[in-house]
Amino acid sequence: MDLIVTDTAAEFVRTHGSRLYVWTRARHCCGGGQTLEAGFEPPAGREFRPIDNSAGIELHMPTHLGRLPDELHLDLQRRPRRIRAYWNGCVWVV
């Protein structure tokens, strides 16, 4: 998996402890499916494993994911300021 991180996202993660958790979230609208969420703390009740430690970021993803994307993109959203993760360039996990 290639980790593609914008400079602003990398700096934002580093200023918040350098550890980032990325997980899937089920959506019930728009025909269902899953999107990605990202945060500096893991959500309760989920297990994570370290995936990557490049760009000065400790990336952790759920242990239950059997298949990782070819590319995981991380970008900084302006309002509210938070990290957005994209699976192979998309917000939806296919």
mmCIF file as gemmi writes it, N, C-alpha and C atoms, coordinates in Angstrom:
data_model
loop_
_atom_site.group_PDB
_atom_site.id
_atom_site.type_symbol
_atom_site.label_atom_id
_atom_site.label_alt_id
_atom_site.label_comp_id
_atom_site.label_asym_id
_atom_site.label_entity_id
_atom_site.label_seq_id
_atom_site.pdbx_PDB_ins_code
_atom_site.Cartn_x
_atom_site.Cartn_y
_atom_site.Cartn_z
_atom_site.occupancy
_atom_site.B_iso_or_equiv
_atom_site.pdbx_formal_charge
_atom_site.auth_seq_id
_atom_site.auth_asym_id
_atom_site.pdbx_PDB_model_num
ATOM 1 N N . MET Axp A 1 ? 0.842 -1.166 0 1 0 ? 1 A 1
ATOM 2 C CA . MET Axp A 1 ? 0 0 0 1 0 ? 1 A 1
ATOM 3 C C . MET Axp A 1 ? 0.891 1.234 0 1 0 ? 1 A 1
ATOM 4 N N . ASP Axp A 2 ? 0.62 2.137 -0.929 1 0 ? 2 A 1
ATOM 5 C CA . ASP Axp A 2 ? 1.328 3.414 -0.967 1 0 ? 2 A 1
ATOM 6 C C . ASP Axp A 2 ? 0.565 4.429 -0.135 1 0 ? 2 A 1
ATOM 7 N N . LEU Axp A 3 ? 1.269 5.11 0.758 1 0 ? 3 A 1
ATOM 8 C CA . LEU Axp A 3 ? 0.683 6.16 1.573 1 0 ? 3 A 1
ATOM 9 C C . LEU Axp A 3 ? 1.028 7.494 0.925 1 0 ? 3 A 1
ATOM 10 N N . ILE Axp A 4 ? -0.007 8.224 0.52 1 0 ? 4 A 1
ATOM 11 C CA . ILE Axp A 4 ? 0.181 9.513 -0.143 1 0 ? 4 A 1
ATOM 12 C C . ILE Axp A 4 ? -0.404 10.583 0.767 1 0 ? 4 A 1
ATOM 13 N N . VAL Axp A 5 ? 0.465 11.437 1.299 1 0 ? 5 A 1
ATOM 14 C CA . VAL Axp A 5 ? 0.071 12.411 2.316 1 0 ? 5 A 1
ATOM 15 C C . VAL Axp A 5 ? 0.452 13.81 1.849 1 0 ? 5 A 1
ATOM 16 N N . THR Axp A 6 ? -0.505 14.733 1.924 1 0 ? 6 A 1
ATOM 17 C CA . THR Axp A 6 ? -0.172 16.12 1.617 1 0 ? 6 A 1
ATOM 18 C C . THR Axp A 6 ? 0.711 16.663 2.74 1 0 ? 6 A 1
ATOM 19 N N . ASP Axp A 7 ? 1.501 17.687 2.432 1 0 ? 7 A 1
ATOM 20 C CA . ASP Axp A 7 ? 2.379 18.276 3.441 1 0 ? 7 A 1
ATOM 21 C C . ASP Axp A 7 ? 1.584 18.824 4.624 1 0 ? 7 A 1
ATOM 22 N N . THR Axp A 8 ? 0.447 19.459 4.344 1 0 ? 8 A 1
ATOM 23 C CA . THR Axp A 8 ? -0.359 20.035 5.43 1 0 ? 8 A 1
ATOM 24 C C . THR Axp A 8 ? -0.952 18.945 6.319 1 0 ? 8 A 1
ATOM 25 N N . ALA Axp A 9 ? -1.356 17.831 5.727 1 0 ? 9 A 1
ATOM 26 C CA . ALA Axp A 9 ? -1.892 16.721 6.511 1 0 ? 9 A 1
ATOM 27 C C . ALA Axp A 9 ? -0.801 16.112 7.383 1 0 ? 9 A 1
ATOM 28 N N . ALA Axp A 10 ? 0.382 15.893 6.815 1 0 ? 10 A 1
ATOM 29 C CA . ALA Axp A 10 ? 1.489 15.315 7.579 1 0 ? 10 A 1
ATOM 30 C C . ALA Axp A 10 ? 1.847 16.2 8.767 1 0 ? 10 A 1
ATOM 31 N N . GLU Axp A 11 ? 1.911 17.496 8.558 1 0 ? 11 A 1
ATOM 32 C CA . GLU Axp A 11 ? 2.236 18.421 9.644 1 0 ? 11 A 1
ATOM 33 C C . GLU Axp A 11 ? 1.148 18.417 10.716 1 0 ? 11 A 1
ATOM 34 N N . PHE Axp A 12 ? -0.108 18.371 10.314 1 0 ? 12 A 1
ATOM 35 C CA . PHE Axp A 12 ? -1.226 18.345 11.254 1 0 ? 12 A 1
ATOM 36 C C . PHE Axp A 12 ? -1.17 17.083 12.118 1 0 ? 12 A 1
ATOM 37 N N . VAL Axp A 13 ? -0.886 15.945 11.509 1 0 ? 13 A 1
ATOM 38 C CA . VAL Axp A 13 ? -0.79 14.696 12.263 1 0 ? 13 A 1
ATOM 39 C C . VAL Axp A 13 ? 0.395 14.751 13.218 1 0 ? 13 A 1
ATOM 40 N N . ARG Axp A 14 ? 1.524 15.245 12.751 1 0 ? 14 A 1
ATOM 41 C CA . ARG Axp A 14 ? 2.71 15.323 13.617 1 0 ? 14 A 1
ATOM 42 C C . ARG Axp A 14 ? 2.462 16.223 14.82 1 0 ? 14 A 1
ATOM 43 N N . THR Axp A 15 ? 1.736 17.312 14.648 1 0 ? 15 A 1
ATOM 44 C CA . THR Axp A 15 ? 1.464 18.213 15.773 1 0 ? 15 A 1
ATOM 45 C C . THR Axp A 15 ? 0.45 17.625 16.757 1 0 ? 15 A 1
ATOM 46 N N . HIS Axp A 16 ? -0.209 16.527 16.363 1 0 ? 16 A 1
ATOM 47 C CA . HIS Axp A 16 ? -1.166 15.857 17.241 1 0 ? 16 A 1
ATOM 48 C C . HIS Axp A 16 ? -0.652 14.499 17.712 1 0 ? 16 A 1
ATOM 49 N N . GLY Axp A 17 ? 0.663 14.32 17.745 1 0 ? 17 A 1
ATOM 50 C CA . GLY Axp A 17 ? 1.246 13.107 18.306 1 0 ? 17 A 1
ATOM 51 C C . GLY Axp A 17 ? 1.761 12.103 17.301 1 0 ? 17 A 1
ATOM 52 N N . SER Axp A 18 ? 1.586 12.342 16.011 1 0 ? 18 A 1
ATOM 53 C CA . SER Axp A 18 ? 2.126 11.516 14.922 1 0 ? 18 A 1
ATOM 54 C C . SER Axp A 18 ? 1.431 10.175 14.724 1 0 ? 18 A 1
ATOM 55 N N . ARG Axp A 19 ? 0.417 9.858 15.514 1 0 ? 19 A 1
ATOM 56 C CA . ARG Axp A 19 ? -0.296 8.586 15.368 1 0 ? 19 A 1
ATOM 57 C C . ARG Axp A 19 ? -1.676 8.857 14.772 1 0 ? 19 A 1
ATOM 58 N N . LEU Axp A 20 ? -2.017 8.101 13.71 1 0 ? 20 A 1
ATOM 59 C CA . LEU Axp A 20 ? -3.305 8.279 13.05 1 0 ? 20 A 1
ATOM 60 C C . LEU Axp A 20 ? -3.979 6.929 12.869 1 0 ? 20 A 1
ATOM 61 N N . TYR Axp A 21 ? -5.25 6.88 13.193 1 0 ? 21 A 1
ATOM 62 C CA . TYR Axp A 21 ? -6.07 5.684 13.02 1 0 ? 21 A 1
ATOM 63 C C . TYR Axp A 21 ? -7.038 5.934 11.874 1 0 ? 21 A 1
ATOM 64 N N . VAL Axp A 22 ? -7.146 4.959 10.978 1 0 ? 22 A 1
ATOM 65 C CA . VAL Axp A 22 ? -8.084 5.038 9.853 1 0 ? 22 A 1
ATOM 66 C C . VAL Axp A 22 ? -8.958 3.788 9.909 1 0 ? 22 A 1
ATOM 67 N N . TRP Axp A 23 ? -10.287 3.98 9.821 1 0 ? 23 A 1
ATOM 68 C CA . TRP Axp A 23 ? -11.21 2.85 9.894 1 0 ? 23 A 1
ATOM 69 C C . TRP Axp A 23 ? -12.388 3.067 8.95 1 0 ? 23 A 1
ATOM 70 N N . THR Axp A 24 ? -13.106 1.997 8.686 1 0 ? 24 A 1
ATOM 71 C CA . THR Axp A 24 ? -14.286 2.085 7.829 1 0 ? 24 A 1
ATOM 72 C C . THR Axp A 24 ? -15.511 2.369 8.691 1 0 ? 24 A 1
ATOM 73 N N . ARG Axp A 25 ? -16.48 3.026 8.054 1 0 ? 25 A 1
ATOM 74 C CA . ARG Axp A 25 ? -17.741 3.34 8.726 1 0 ? 25 A 1
ATOM 75 C C . ARG Axp A 25 ? -18.873 3.011 7.764 1 0 ? 25 A 1
ATOM 76 N N . ALA Axp A 26 ? -19.813 2.207 8.231 1 0 ? 26 A 1
ATOM 77 C CA . ALA Axp A 26 ? -20.959 1.831 7.395 1 0 ? 26 A 1
ATOM 78 C C . ALA Axp A 26 ? -21.878 3.029 7.217 1 0 ? 26 A 1
ATOM 79 N N . ARG Axp A 27 ? -22.36 3.21 5.999 1 0 ? 27 A 1
ATOM 80 C CA . ARG Axp A 27 ? -23.316 4.279 5.684 1 0 ? 27 A 1
ATOM 81 C C . ARG Axp A 27 ? -24.643 3.643 5.328 1 0 ? 27 A 1
ATOM 82 N N . HIS Axp A 28 ? -25.704 4.263 5.769 1 0 ? 28 A 1
ATOM 83 C CA . HIS Axp A 28 ? -27.034 3.722 5.519 1 0 ? 28 A 1
ATOM 84 C C . HIS Axp A 28 ? -27.795 4.524 4.475 1 0 ? 28 A 1
ATOM 85 N N . CYS Axp A 29 ? -27.204 5.597 4.016 1 0 ? 29 A 1
ATOM 86 C CA . CYS Axp A 29 ? -27.843 6.38 2.96 1 0 ? 29 A 1
ATOM 87 C C . CYS Axp A 29 ? -27.177 6.066 1.622 1 0 ? 29 A 1
ATOM 88 N N . CYS Axp A 30 ? -27.718 6.555 0.564 1 0 ? 30 A 1
ATOM 89 C CA . CYS Axp A 30 ? -27.109 6.475 -0.764 1 0 ? 30 A 1
ATOM 90 C C . CYS Axp A 30 ? -26.813 5.033 -1.198 1 0 ? 30 A 1
ATOM 91 N N . GLY Axp A 31 ? -27.636 4.1 -0.798 1 0 ? 31 A 1
ATOM 92 C CA . GLY Axp A 31 ? -27.445 2.712 -1.198 1 0 ? 31 A 1
ATOM 93 C C . GLY Axp A 31 ? -26.482 1.936 -0.329 1 0 ? 31 A 1
ATOM 94 N N . GLY Axp A 32 ? -26.104 2.486 0.813 1 0 ? 32 A 1
ATOM 95 C CA . GLY Axp A 32 ? -25.208 1.778 1.728 1 0 ? 32 A 1
ATOM 96 C C . GLY Axp A 32 ? -23.755 1.952 1.357 1 0 ? 32 A 1
ATOM 97 N N . GLY Axp A 33 ? -22.938 1.025 1.787 1 0 ? 33 A 1
ATOM 98 C CA . GLY Axp A 33 ? -21.502 1.088 1.521 1 0 ? 33 A 1
ATOM 99 C C . GLY Axp A 33 ? -20.738 1.542 2.746 1 0 ? 33 A 1
ATOM 100 N N . GLN Axp A 34 ? -19.463 1.764 2.567 1 0 ? 34 A 1
ATOM 101 C CA . GLN Axp A 34 ? -18.598 2.177 3.661 1 0 ? 34 A 1
ATOM 102 C C . GLN Axp A 34 ? -17.747 3.354 3.232 1 0 ? 34 A 1
ATOM 103 N N . THR Axp A 35 ? -17.491 4.233 4.177 1 0 ? 35 A 1
ATOM 104 C CA . THR Axp A 35 ? -16.576 5.335 3.959 1 0 ? 35 A 1
ATOM 105 C C . THR Axp A 35 ? -15.435 5.208 4.96 1 0 ? 35 A 1
ATOM 106 N N . LEU Axp A 36 ? -14.432 6.045 4.807 1 0 ? 36 A 1
ATOM 107 C CA . LEU Axp A 36 ? -13.297 6.034 5.718 1 0 ? 36 A 1
ATOM 108 C C . LEU Axp A 36 ? -13.405 7.181 6.705 1 0 ? 36 A 1
ATOM 109 N N . GLU Axp A 37 ? -13.007 6.906 7.919 1 0 ? 37 A 1
ATOM 110 C CA . GLU Axp A 37 ? -12.891 7.907 8.968 1 0 ? 37 A 1
ATOM 111 C C . GLU Axp A 37 ? -11.451 7.886 9.448 1 0 ? 37 A 1
ATOM 112 N N . ALA Axp A 38 ? -10.991 8.999 9.993 1 0 ? 38 A 1
ATOM 113 C CA . ALA Axp A 38 ? -9.634 9.08 10.516 1 0 ? 38 A 1
ATOM 114 C C . ALA Axp A 38 ? -9.649 9.895 11.8 1 0 ? 38 A 1
ATOM 115 N N . GLY Axp A 39 ? -8.792 9.518 12.73 1 0 ? 39 A 1
ATOM 116 C CA . GLY Axp A 39 ? -8.702 10.249 13.981 1 0 ? 39 A 1
ATOM 117 C C . GLY Axp A 39 ? -7.424 9.919 14.716 1 0 ? 39 A 1
ATOM 118 N N . PHE Axp A 40 ? -7.176 10.698 15.772 1 0 ? 40 A 1
ATOM 119 C CA . PHE Axp A 40 ? -5.947 10.527 16.544 1 0 ? 40 A 1
ATOM 120 C C . PHE Axp A 40 ? -6.112 9.518 17.68 1 0 ? 40 A 1
ATOM 121 N N . GLU Axp A 41 ? -7.342 9.094 17.94 1 0 ? 41 A 1
ATOM 122 C CA . GLU Axp A 41 ? -7.635 8.071 18.93 1 0 ? 41 A 1
ATOM 123 C C . GLU Axp A 41 ? -8.457 6.973 18.249 1 0 ? 41 A 1
ATOM 124 N N . PRO Axp A 42 ? -8.236 5.727 18.61 1 0 ? 42 A 1
ATOM 125 C CA . PRO Axp A 42 ? -9.038 4.653 18.005 1 0 ? 42 A 1
ATOM 126 C C . PRO Axp A 42 ? -10.45 4.664 18.586 1 0 ? 42 A 1
ATOM 127 N N . PRO Axp A 43 ? -11.446 4.35 17.772 1 0 ? 43 A 1
ATOM 128 C CA . PRO Axp A 43 ? -12.795 4.238 18.311 1 0 ? 43 A 1
ATOM 129 C C . PRO Axp A 43 ? -12.883 3.029 19.247 1 0 ? 43 A 1
ATOM 130 N N . ALA Axp A 44 ? -13.73 3.135 20.239 1 0 ? 44 A 1
ATOM 131 C CA . ALA Axp A 44 ? -13.863 2.073 21.237 1 0 ? 44 A 1
ATOM 132 C C . ALA Axp A 44 ? -14.319 0.762 20.599 1 0 ? 44 A 1
ATOM 133 N N . GLY Axp A 45 ? -13.771 -0.323 21.105 1 0 ? 45 A 1
ATOM 134 C CA . GLY Axp A 45 ? -14.198 -1.646 20.682 1 0 ? 45 A 1
ATOM 135 C C . GLY Axp A 45 ? -13.604 -2.149 19.38 1 0 ? 45 A 1
ATOM 136 N N . ARG Axp A 46 ? -12.619 -1.468 18.846 1 0 ? 46 A 1
ATOM 137 C CA . ARG Axp A 46 ? -11.989 -1.913 17.591 1 0 ? 46 A 1
ATOM 138 C C . ARG Axp A 46 ? -10.508 -2.178 17.823 1 0 ? 46 A 1
ATOM 139 N N . GLU Axp A 47 ? -10 -3.177 17.125 1 0 ? 47 A 1
ATOM 140 C CA . GLU Axp A 47 ? -8.576 -3.492 17.211 1 0 ? 47 A 1
ATOM 141 C C . GLU Axp A 47 ? -7.871 -2.981 15.968 1 0 ? 47 A 1
ATOM 142 N N . PHE Axp A 48 ? -6.673 -2.447 16.163 1 0 ? 48 A 1
ATOM 143 C CA . PHE Axp A 48 ? -5.893 -1.869 15.077 1 0 ? 48 A 1
ATOM 144 C C . PHE Axp A 48 ? -4.513 -2.491 15.031 1 0 ? 48 A 1
ATOM 145 N N . ARG Axp A 49 ? -3.896 -2.388 13.847 1 0 ? 49 A 1
ATOM 146 C CA . ARG Axp A 49 ? -2.524 -2.856 13.668 1 0 ? 49 A 1
ATOM 147 C C . ARG Axp A 49 ? -1.744 -1.747 12.96 1 0 ? 49 A 1
ATOM 148 N N . PRO Axp A 50 ? -0.459 -1.628 13.264 1 0 ? 50 A 1
ATOM 149 C CA . PRO Axp A 50 ? 0.35 -0.637 12.561 1 0 ? 50 A 1
ATOM 150 C C . PRO Axp A 50 ? 0.552 -1.065 11.112 1 0 ? 50 A 1
ATOM 151 N N . ILE Axp A 51 ? 0.448 -0.108 10.219 1 0 ? 51 A 1
ATOM 152 C CA . ILE Axp A 51 ? 0.571 -0.39 8.786 1 0 ? 51 A 1
ATOM 153 C C . ILE Axp A 51 ? 1.793 0.286 8.188 1 0 ? 51 A 1
ATOM 154 N N . ASP Axp A 52 ? 2.011 1.532 8.552 1 0 ? 52 A 1
ATOM 155 C CA . ASP Axp A 52 ? 3.035 2.319 7.877 1 0 ? 52 A 1
ATOM 156 C C . ASP Axp A 52 ? 3.63 3.296 8.884 1 0 ? 52 A 1
ATOM 157 N N . ASN Axp A 53 ? 4.879 3.635 8.686 1 0 ? 53 A 1
ATOM 158 C CA . ASN Axp A 53 ? 5.513 4.633 9.525 1 0 ? 53 A 1
ATOM 159 C C . ASN Axp A 53 ? 6.366 5.535 8.644 1 0 ? 53 A 1
ATOM 160 N N . SER Axp A 54 ? 5.723 6.049 7.602 1 0 ? 54 A 1
ATOM 161 C CA . SER Axp A 54 ? 6.449 6.95 6.711 1 0 ? 54 A 1
ATOM 162 C C . SER Axp A 54 ? 5.888 8.359 6.862 1 0 ? 54 A 1
ATOM 163 N N . ALA Axp A 55 ? 6.56 9.297 6.327 1 0 ? 55 A 1
ATOM 164 C CA . ALA Axp A 55 ? 6.164 10.708 6.391 1 0 ? 55 A 1
ATOM 165 C C . ALA Axp A 55 ? 6.031 11.176 7.838 1 0 ? 55 A 1
ATOM 166 N N . GLY Axp A 56 ? 6.698 10.48 8.779 1 0 ? 56 A 1
ATOM 167 C CA . GLY Axp A 56 ? 6.617 10.863 10.176 1 0 ? 56 A 1
ATOM 168 C C . GLY Axp A 56 ? 5.277 10.556 10.812 1 0 ? 56 A 1
ATOM 169 N N . ILE Axp A 57 ? 4.515 9.624 10.221 1 0 ? 57 A 1
ATOM 170 C CA . ILE Axp A 57 ? 3.187 9.271 10.711 1 0 ? 57 A 1
ATOM 171 C C . ILE Axp A 57 ? 3.142 7.784 11.047 1 0 ? 57 A 1
ATOM 172 N N . GLU Axp A 58 ? 2.614 7.462 12.23 1 0 ? 58 A 1
ATOM 173 C CA . GLU Axp A 58 ? 2.338 6.073 12.596 1 0 ? 58 A 1
ATOM 174 C C . GLU Axp A 58 ? 0.905 5.782 12.179 1 0 ? 58 A 1
ATOM 175 N N . LEU Axp A 59 ? 0.734 5.068 11.102 1 0 ? 59 A 1
ATOM 176 C CA . LEU Axp A 59 ? -0.593 4.766 10.578 1 0 ? 59 A 1
ATOM 177 C C . LEU Axp A 59 ? -1.065 3.424 11.11 1 0 ? 59 A 1
ATOM 178 N N . HIS Axp A 60 ? -2.314 3.395 11.61 1 0 ? 60 A 1
ATOM 179 C CA . HIS Axp A 60 ? -2.919 2.174 12.132 1 0 ? 60 A 1
ATOM 180 C C . HIS Axp A 60 ? -4.256 1.959 11.428 1 0 ? 60 A 1
ATOM 181 N N . MET Axp A 61 ? -4.502 0.706 11.029 1 0 ? 61 A 1
ATOM 182 C CA . MET Axp A 61 ? -5.761 0.357 10.382 1 0 ? 61 A 1
ATOM 183 C C . MET Axp A 61 ? -6.357 -0.865 11.081 1 0 ? 61 A 1
ATOM 184 N N . PRO Axp A 62 ? -7.671 -1.092 10.942 1 0 ? 62 A 1
ATOM 185 C CA . PRO Axp A 62 ? -8.321 -2.199 11.646 1 0 ? 62 A 1
ATOM 186 C C . PRO Axp A 62 ? -7.71 -3.555 11.284 1 0 ? 62 A 1
ATOM 187 N N . THR Axp A 63 ? -7.648 -4.422 12.279 1 0 ? 63 A 1
ATOM 188 C CA . THR Axp A 63 ? -7.088 -5.754 12.056 1 0 ? 63 A 1
ATOM 189 C C . THR Axp A 63 ? -7.999 -6.599 11.173 1 0 ? 63 A 1
ATOM 190 N N . HIS Axp A 64 ? -9.289 -6.3 11.138 1 0 ? 64 A 1
ATOM 191 C CA . HIS Axp A 64 ? -10.229 -7.134 10.379 1 0 ? 64 A 1
ATOM 192 C C . HIS Axp A 64 ? -10.193 -6.872 8.87 1 0 ? 64 A 1
ATOM 193 N N . LEU Axp A 65 ? -9.523 -5.824 8.435 1 0 ? 65 A 1
ATOM 194 C CA . LEU Axp A 65 ? -9.469 -5.553 6.996 1 0 ? 65 A 1
ATOM 195 C C . LEU Axp A 65 ? -8.603 -6.597 6.314 1 0 ? 65 A 1
ATOM 196 N N . GLY Axp A 66 ? -9.2 -7.352 5.438 1 0 ? 66 A 1
ATOM 197 C CA . GLY Axp A 66 ? -8.458 -8.369 4.722 1 0 ? 66 A 1
ATOM 198 C C . GLY Axp A 66 ? -7.649 -7.803 3.578 1 0 ? 66 A 1
ATOM 199 N N . ARG Axp A 67 ? -8.196 -6.795 2.947 1 0 ? 67 A 1
ATOM 200 C CA . ARG Axp A 67 ? -7.551 -6.199 1.775 1 0 ? 67 A 1
ATOM 201 C C . ARG Axp A 67 ? -7.327 -4.713 2.036 1 0 ? 67 A 1
ATOM 202 N N . LEU Axp A 68 ? -6.107 -4.274 1.821 1 0 ? 68 A 1
ATOM 203 C CA . LEU Axp A 68 ? -5.786 -2.858 1.938 1 0 ? 68 A 1
ATOM 204 C C . LEU Axp A 68 ? -5.829 -2.229 0.551 1 0 ? 68 A 1
ATOM 205 N N . PRO Axp A 69 ? -6.023 -0.92 0.483 1 0 ? 69 A 1
ATOM 206 C CA . PRO Axp A 69 ? -6.044 -0.279 -0.825 1 0 ? 69 A 1
ATOM 207 C C . PRO Axp A 69 ? -4.655 -0.268 -1.45 1 0 ? 69 A 1
ATOM 208 N N . ASP Axp A 70 ? -4.619 -0.065 -2.749 1 0 ? 70 A 1
ATOM 209 C CA . ASP Axp A 70 ? -3.328 0.129 -3.415 1 0 ? 70 A 1
ATOM 210 C C . ASP Axp A 70 ? -2.701 1.428 -2.937 1 0 ? 70 A 1
ATOM 211 N N . GLU Axp A 71 ? -3.565 2.45 -2.76 1 0 ? 71 A 1
ATOM 212 C CA . GLU Axp A 71 ? -3.12 3.762 -2.291 1 0 ? 71 A 1
ATOM 213 C C . GLU Axp A 71 ? -4.073 4.261 -1.213 1 0 ? 71 A 1
ATOM 214 N N . LEU Axp A 72 ? -3.508 4.834 -0.163 1 0 ? 72 A 1
ATOM 215 C CA . LEU Axp A 72 ? -4.287 5.519 0.854 1 0 ? 72 A 1
ATOM 216 C C . LEU Axp A 72 ? -3.829 6.969 0.844 1 0 ? 72 A 1
ATOM 217 N N . HIS Axp A 73 ? -4.754 7.868 0.529 1 0 ? 73 A 1
ATOM 218 C CA . HIS Axp A 73 ? -4.463 9.297 0.464 1 0 ? 73 A 1
ATOM 219 C C . HIS Axp A 73 ? -4.923 9.958 1.758 1 0 ? 73 A 1
ATOM 220 N N . LEU Axp A 74 ? -4.094 10.83 2.313 1 0 ? 74 A 1
ATOM 221 C CA . LEU Axp A 74 ? -4.46 11.608 3.49 1 0 ? 74 A 1
ATOM 222 C C . LEU Axp A 74 ? -4.354 13.081 3.15 1 0 ? 74 A 1
ATOM 223 N N . ASP Axp A 75 ? -5.407 13.818 3.485 1 0 ? 75 A 1
ATOM 224 C CA . ASP Axp A 75 ? -5.46 15.244 3.2 1 0 ? 75 A 1
ATOM 225 C C . ASP Axp A 75 ? -6.042 15.956 4.416 1 0 ? 75 A 1
ATOM 226 N N . LEU Axp A 76 ? -5.774 17.246 4.537 1 0 ? 76 A 1
ATOM 227 C CA . LEU Axp A 76 ? -6.314 18.036 5.639 1 0 ? 76 A 1
ATOM 228 C C . LEU Axp A 76 ? -7.536 18.795 5.163 1 0 ? 76 A 1
ATOM 229 N N . GLN Axp A 77 ? -8.659 18.542 5.812 1 0 ? 77 A 1
ATOM 230 C CA . GLN Axp A 77 ? -9.893 19.277 5.526 1 0 ? 77 A 1
ATOM 231 C C . GLN Axp A 77 ? -9.82 20.601 6.288 1 0 ? 77 A 1
ATOM 232 N N . ARG Axp A 78 ? -10.272 21.667 5.674 1 0 ? 78 A 1
ATOM 233 C CA . ARG Axp A 78 ? -10.159 22.984 6.306 1 0 ? 78 A 1
ATOM 234 C C . ARG Axp A 78 ? -11.15 23.206 7.441 1 0 ? 78 A 1
ATOM 235 N N . ARG Axp A 79 ? -12.423 22.993 7.182 1 0 ? 79 A 1
ATOM 236 C CA . ARG Axp A 79 ? -13.451 23.272 8.199 1 0 ? 79 A 1
ATOM 237 C C . ARG Axp A 79 ? -14.415 22.118 8.28 1 0 ? 79 A 1
ATOM 238 N N . PRO Axp A 80 ? -14.518 21.447 9.377 1 0 ? 80 A 1
ATOM 239 C CA . PRO Axp A 80 ? -13.618 21.545 10.532 1 0 ? 80 A 1
ATOM 240 C C . PRO Axp A 80 ? -12.269 20.922 10.192 1 0 ? 80 A 1
ATOM 241 N N . ARG Axp A 81 ? -11.23 21.427 10.846 1 0 ? 81 A 1
ATOM 242 C CA . ARG Axp A 81 ? -9.887 20.916 10.559 1 0 ? 81 A 1
ATOM 243 C C . ARG Axp A 81 ? -9.783 19.475 11.041 1 0 ? 81 A 1
ATOM 244 N N . ARG Axp A 82 ? -9.651 18.571 10.085 1 0 ? 82 A 1
ATOM 245 C CA . ARG Axp A 82 ? -9.482 17.155 10.399 1 0 ? 82 A 1
ATOM 246 C C . ARG Axp A 82 ? -8.869 16.458 9.205 1 0 ? 82 A 1
ATOM 247 N N . ILE Axp A 83 ? -8.366 15.279 9.447 1 0 ? 83 A 1
ATOM 248 C CA . ILE Axp A 83 ? -7.753 14.481 8.383 1 0 ? 83 A 1
ATOM 249 C C . ILE Axp A 83 ? -8.846 13.719 7.65 1 0 ? 83 A 1
ATOM 250 N N . ARG Axp A 84 ? -8.783 13.753 6.339 1 0 ? 84 A 1
ATOM 251 C CA . ARG Axp A 84 ? -9.673 12.975 5.479 1 0 ? 84 A 1
ATOM 252 C C . ARG Axp A 84 ? -8.826 11.895 4.819 1 0 ? 84 A 1
ATOM 253 N N . ALA Axp A 85 ? -9.353 10.689 4.788 1 0 ? 85 A 1
ATOM 254 C CA . ALA Axp A 85 ? -8.656 9.558 4.166 1 0 ? 85 A 1
ATOM 255 C C . ALA Axp A 85 ? -9.432 9.109 2.939 1 0 ? 85 A 1
ATOM 256 N N . TYR Axp A 86 ? -8.702 8.76 1.893 1 0 ? 86 A 1
ATOM 257 C CA . TYR Axp A 86 ? -9.297 8.317 0.638 1 0 ? 86 A 1
ATOM 258 C C . TYR Axp A 86 ? -8.68 6.985 0.234 1 0 ? 86 A 1
ATOM 259 N N . TRP Axp A 87 ? -9.523 5.991 -0.009 1 0 ? 87 A 1
ATOM 260 C CA . TRP Axp A 87 ? -9.134 4.634 -0.381 1 0 ? 87 A 1
ATOM 261 C C . TRP Axp A 87 ? -9.02 4.586 -1.895 1 0 ? 87 A 1
ATOM 262 N N . ASN Axp A 88 ? -7.814 4.428 -2.415 1 0 ? 88 A 1
ATOM 263 C CA . ASN Axp A 88 ? -7.583 4.455 -3.869 1 0 ? 88 A 1
ATOM 264 C C . ASN Axp A 88 ? -8.198 5.7 -4.498 1 0 ? 88 A 1
ATOM 265 N N . GLY Axp A 89 ? -8.124 6.819 -3.785 1 0 ? 89 A 1
ATOM 266 C CA . GLY Axp A 89 ? -8.593 8.094 -4.301 1 0 ? 89 A 1
ATOM 267 C C . GLY Axp A 89 ? -10.071 8.367 -4.076 1 0 ? 89 A 1
ATOM 268 N N . CYS Axp A 90 ? -10.818 7.44 -3.459 1 0 ? 90 A 1
ATOM 269 C CA . CYS Axp A 90 ? -12.262 7.603 -3.263 1 0 ? 90 A 1
ATOM 270 C C . CYS Axp A 90 ? -12.597 7.639 -1.771 1 0 ? 90 A 1
ATOM 271 N N . VAL Axp A 91 ? -13.712 8.303 -1.431 1 0 ? 91 A 1
ATOM 272 C CA . VAL Axp A 91 ? -14.165 8.298 -0.052 1 0 ? 91 A 1
ATOM 273 C C . VAL Axp A 91 ? -14.906 7.009 0.269 1 0 ? 91 A 1
ATOM 274 N N . TRP Axp A 92 ? -15.412 6.337 -0.759 1 0 ? 92 A 1
ATOM 275 C CA . TRP Axp A 92 ? -16.134 5.084 -0.559 1 0 ? 92 A 1
ATOM 276 C C . TRP Axp A 92 ? -15.18 3.921 -0.678 1 0 ? 92 A 1
ATOM 277 N N . VAL Axp A 93 ? -15.305 2.943 0.219 1 0 ? 93 A 1
ATOM 278 C CA . VAL Axp A 93 ? -14.512 1.726 0.174 1 0 ? 93 A 1
ATOM 279 C C . VAL Axp A 93 ? -15.295 0.706 -0.646 1 0 ? 93 A 1
ATOM 280 N N . VAL Axp A 94 ? -14.671 0.213 -1.691 1 0 ? 94 A 1
ATOM 281 C CA . VAL Axp A 94 ? -15.355 -0.731 -2.575 1 0 ? 94 A 1
ATOM 282 C C . VAL Axp A 94 ? -14.789 -2.121 -2.368 1 0 ? 94 A 1
